[in-house]
Amino acid sequence: MAKAAKTAIKTKDARAAAEAKNWTKVIKAVRSPKTGAYTFKEQIVHKEKIKDFLAQK
């Protein structure tokens, strides 16, 4: 029975892994208007929304 339980867990993880491939961690450099120093804004974004995230000010 332990083998059957392991198999059931793997199929659930495979579905989650397939969904996780649609997300990307995006890092954007943002310059401070006050000091001129760069800071980094990180966010996990769906692959279809990457251009929208990078276009934001």
C-alpha positions in Angstrom: 0.0 0.0 0.0 2.9 2.4 0.5 3.7 2.2 -3.2 0.2 3.2 -4.1 0.3 6.2 -1.8 3.7 7.4 -3.2 2.3 7.1 -6.7 -0.8 9.2 -5.8 1.5 11.9 -4.3 3.7 12.0 -7.4 0.7 12.6 -9.7 -0.5 15.6 -7.6 3.0 17.0 -7.6 3.3 16.7 -11.4 0.1 18.8 -11.8 1.5 21.4 -9.5 4.9 21.4 -11.3 3.2 21.8 -14.6 1.3 24.9 -13.3 4.4 26.3 -11.7 6.1 26.5 -15.1 3.7 29.3 -15.9 5.2 31.6 -13.3 8.5 33.5 -13.4 10.4 35.6 -10.9 11.1 39.0 -12.4 13.7 41.4 -10.9 13.5 45.0 -12.0 16.1 47.8 -11.2 14.4 51.0 -10.1 16.3 54.2 -9.7 15.5 56.5 -6.8 14.8 60.1 -7.9 16.0 61.4 -4.6 19.5 59.8 -4.4 20.0 58.3 -7.8 20.7 54.9 -6.2 19.3 51.7 -7.7 17.0 49.4 -5.8 15.6 46.1 -7.0 11.9 45.2 -7.1 11.2 41.5 -7.2 7.9 39.8 -7.9 6.7 36.4 -9.0 4.5 37.1 -12.1 2.5 34.9 -14.5 4.4 34.5 -17.8 1.7 36.4 -19.7 2.0 39.5 -17.4 5.8 40.0 -17.6 5.8 42.8 -20.1 3.1 44.7 -18.0 5.2 44.4 -14.9 8.3 45.7 -16.6 6.4 48.6 -18.2 5.2 49.9 -14.7 7.0 52.9 -13.3 
